[in-house]
Amino acid sequence: MAEVVLSQARGQAVQITINRPERRNAINEALCAGVIAAIDAAEADPAVRAIVLTGAGERVFCAGGDLKPSADGSPFALEPAEPNHYVIRLFRRMQACRLPIVARINGDAMAGGLGIVCACDMAITTSTARFGVPETRVGLFPMMILPYMMRIIPRRRLLEMCITGELIDAADALALDIVSYVVPPAELDAKVDWLLARIVDKSPTAIRIGKQVFHAIEDMALDQSFELTQVMLPIMAQSEDAKEGFAAFNAKRKPDWTGK
C-alpha cells in the first residue's frame, strides 16, 4: 500500500506531500501522524531551512476530513480515552514548528484542507484552485479549523463562508489573505522555488526565534507583548548568526550562517 505521506528534499527545504489522491488527499489519523513525523524529521535536520507542504496530483491539495464513515458510522468519532484529536495534534505541531512552512496549493483546498493552508506560514496557489468550508452541506459546521481561519480571514467573510458553504476562487483567496501568491499551474513550482530562495539565504536562528516569538505574542495583550519582545531582541543579538550578520554587513559580504 502506498505511503499516505511522502517526504523528499527540495534544495535546502523538505517537501511533504499528502499522498491520498484516491481519496482527494482527505485527512485521516494516519495522514496526520505522517505529516507530524515528517515535520519532526525536517526540524531535526540542521541542513533543512524550510518546509513545503503540498498534495499529490494536480487537482486537489486536500479535501478535508475523510467522510468515509468509521465503524460506528461517524467520520469524526472521538475516542473517550483519547480526547486529543489527531487533527488538533497536527495543528499544534505546525504551530510549534520553528521552520517556515510554505503551502504549495496544487488544487482545491476544502474544509480541513483550508484549515491546513491557514496553519501554514505562507501559501502559493494555482489560479485554478478553489477554497471553501462546505461542511453545512453535510450537516456539520467548521470547528477544529476555526481557530486558524479566524486568525487569517476577516470575520464577516469567514462567517458567510461557514454558513453558506460557498466556494471562492484563487483571486478571492488572495484578496482575503488566505494565500500569498496566485500563479498559473505551470508556474507553481517556479514560484515556490523563488520564495524558498528568499527564505533559505536568511539567518535560520533569527527565523526560528522570530517564529517562536511571533506565535507567542499573537494572543497576548499589548503590554505583555512589549515585555517579551524587549527581552528577546538582546538575547537574539547574542547568537552566532547575529554576530555573523553584523560582521558581514560591515564587511559588505554575504553572511555565512551557522544556525547557532
Secondary structure, DSSP 8 states (H G I E B T S, - for coil): ---SEEEEEETTEEEEEE--GGGTT-B-HHHHHHHHHHHHHHHH-TT--EEEEEESSSSEEE--B--S--TTS-TT---TT--S-HHHHHHHHHHH--S-EEEEE-SEEETHHHHHHHHSSEEEEETT-EEE-GGGGGT----TTHHHHHHHS-HHHHHHHHHH---EEHHHHHHTTS-SEEE-GGGHHHHHHHHHHHHHTS-HHHHHHHHHHHHHHTTS-HHHHHHHHHHHHHHHHTSHHHHHHHHHHHHTS-------
